[in-house]
Amino acid sequence: MVRYELESDGDATLLTFTHSGLSERNALGFVPGTHAFLDRLQAHLNGEEPPNWSERYAEVAPAYPAWR
């Protein structure tokens, strides 16, 4: 299950992202893609050009244990 919750936090909004129901191995496999997706969301919300998902994925994947 994937769940996104938005909560007001003063002048900002807090995003809580939950991805459940996966084994640890499978969950670790989703981490770089989720990171790339959230970087694109942040850029969009800041009025910036979102990074290319595939390129951002390739940049961040080596930082996660499942991809070393």
C-alpha positions in Angstrom: 0.0 0.0 0.0 1.2 3.5 -0.8 -0.2 6.4 1.2 0.4 10.1 1.0 -0.8 12.4 3.8 -0.7 16.2 3.7 -0.8 18.2 6.9 -0.7 22.0 7.4 2.5 23.1 9.2 2.3 26.9 9.5 3.0 28.4 6.1 4.2 25.0 4.8 2.7 21.6 4.2 4.1 18.4 5.7 4.1 15.3 3.4 4.1 11.9 5.1 4.8 9.1 2.7 4.1 5.5 3.7 4.8 2.5 1.5 3.9 -0.8 3.3 3.3 -4.4 2.6 6.7 -5.1 1.0 9.5 -7.3 2.1 12.6 -5.4 3.2 14.4 -6.5 0.1 11.6 -5.2 -2.2 11.2 -2.1 -0.2 14.9 -1.2 -0.6 14.5 -1.7 -4.3 11.9 1.1 -4.4 13.9 3.6 -2.4 16.0 5.2 -5.3 12.9 5.6 -7.5 10.9 7.2 -4.7 13.8 9.5 -4.0 13.9 10.5 -7.7 10.1 11.0 -7.7 10.2 13.2 -4.6 13.0 15.3 -6.0 10.8 15.9 -9.1 7.9 16.9 -6.8 10.1 19.3 -4.9 11.3 21.0 -8.1 7.8 21.3 -9.4 6.5 22.8 -6.1 9.5 25.3 -6.2 8.5 26.3 -9.8 11.7 24.7 -11.2 12.2 22.3 -14.0 11.9 18.8 -12.6 15.0 16.6 -13.1 14.8 13.7 -15.5 13.5 10.8 -13.5 15.9 8.2 -15.0 18.9 10.4 -14.7 18.1 11.4 -11.1 17.5 7.7 -10.3 20.9 6.8 -11.7 22.5 9.6 -9.6 20.9 8.6 -6.2 20.8 4.8 -6.5 24.4 4.2 -5.5 23.7 5.9 -2.1 21.3 3.1 -1.1 22.4 -0.3 0.3 20.4 -2.4 -2.0 22.2 -0.9 -5.0 25.8 -1.2 -3.8 
